[in-house]
């Protein structure tokens, strides 16, 4: 699943070249329960890409995926 997630990540970055739009897609996916998307939302918050930088929210999203082992699937 991680390979598919990374492919989606690359496609979003390549096709849209729009951090805000990519963030919105990741946020929707995160709300649907996709761990990798939650990690990506945390990354966007951490670095302020497509959204106002918010390290507290980044930590919340990173914490959601801490036990999910997203890269081993």
N, C-alpha and C positions, 0 to 999 in steps of 0.2 A: 504494500500500500504506500510505503514511503516513496518508492520510485514514481508512482502515479502522482503523488502529491507534489513532488519536485518538478515533474513535467508540467503540471498545472501551474505551478509557481512560475516556471520559465515562460510558459505561454502567456500568462497574464502580463508579466513584465515586458515581453517582446511585442505582443499585439497592442496593448493599450498604451504603454509608455506613460501611464498616468497613475501616479501613486494613490491619489484619492479614489479613483475607480477600483483599483486593485484592493485597497483597504476595504472598501465597501463590500466587495465580493468575499474577501476573507472573513469579514465580520459576519456576514450572512451564513457562511459555511460553519463558522465557529458556533453560531447560535443553533445550528442543526446538529452539533455534536462532533464535528471533525477536529480531532486533536491537533493535527498539523496546522489547520487554519487558525486555531487558537494561538499556537506558537507564533504564527506569522503576524497576527494582530498585535501580540506582545512586541514583536520586532518593530512594527510600524510605530507603535506608541513610544518605544524606547528611543528610536532615532528620529522621530518626528517626520516620517515620510507619509504624506497624504493626510496627515492629521496633526493636531498640535501635540508637541512632545509632552508626554505625561508618564514619568517613570513609575509612579504608583500604579497606574492602570497596566503598564507593561508588566510589572511584577505580578499583578493579579492574573493576567493571561498566561504568563510563564508558569505560574504556580498551578494553573489548571492542567498543564501538560507535563508537570515534573515527574509524575509516576507513570505516564502513559508509554514511555519508551518508543517514541514516534519513529526513530531511525532504525529500529530493529525489526520492524514489520515488513 
